[in-house]
Amino acid sequence: MDPFRLQNILNEELRTFAIKDYCPNGLQVQGRSEIKKIVTGVTASQALIDAAIEREADAVLVHHGYFWKGESPVLTHMKGQRIAALMKHQINLLAYHLPLDIHPTLGNNAQLAALLGIELRRGLEPWDKNSVAMVGELTQPIKGEQLAERIEHVLGRRPLHIQGHQHEIKKIGLCTGGGQSFLSLAAEQGVDAFISGEISEQTTHIAREMEVDFFAAGHHATERYGVKALGEWLSEKYQLEVCFVDIDNPV
């Protein structure tokens, strides 16, 4: 498949035209003209690129790519070395950030919610039809410690749990990655708990004072599943060879 055709397919499925982002979504580095084998992963790190080279992949598809707003545009040091490796081996790089977070079935939020048994109901930001954070519910209410254990079982790592109250959890706010800033808004909307990847110093105080249990489950760990699902979708629908490579990251 031609890389620009692949980009068009992904742009249409992920509705990139409708979403403002902090980076370009789509084809970021052009490689060889025929894509048959794709390596997917969370971040276009050197380790993932090396894995793609070892597997003789034609493309790398990630959630965290390059060229973020506000960063230096020069191709030196780490970024220069990464891009040089891609170009030397003619590997295409495609990256999708917010469009992959919010996709209703393949997105990071949707995939994590499904794994945790959370049925998503709506966006957390009622004024934004493309809300990054979501609100959902558990079928049966559970205690905070039980939810922590469920998260650990699914993600393979113990979340940092800030207990905000003593009652059971049913209504849950969710935003994978660095979504801790949505906690106050979620609390105002009456959630019992909020799950994200990261935590900030003030998050602890907000959770305790607004009586919401908060779970920091890891930026990388909460965002493994969107790009993995997207790759599997491509494989099934377009008969491409796709391999998900999980480069471990404790954050």
Secondary structure, DSSP 8 states (H G I E B T S, - for coil): --HHHHHHHHHHHHTGGG---SS--EEEE---S---EEEEEEE--HHHHHHHHHTT-SEEEEEE-S--TTS-----HHHHHHHHHHHHTT-EEEE-SHHHHH-TTTSHHHHHHHHHTEEEEEESSTT-TT-SSEEEEEEEEE-HHHHHHHHHHHHSS--EEE---SS-EEEEEEETTT-GGGHHHHHHTT-SEEEES---HHHHHHHHHTT-EEEE--HHHHTSHHHHHHHHHHHHHH--EEEE-------
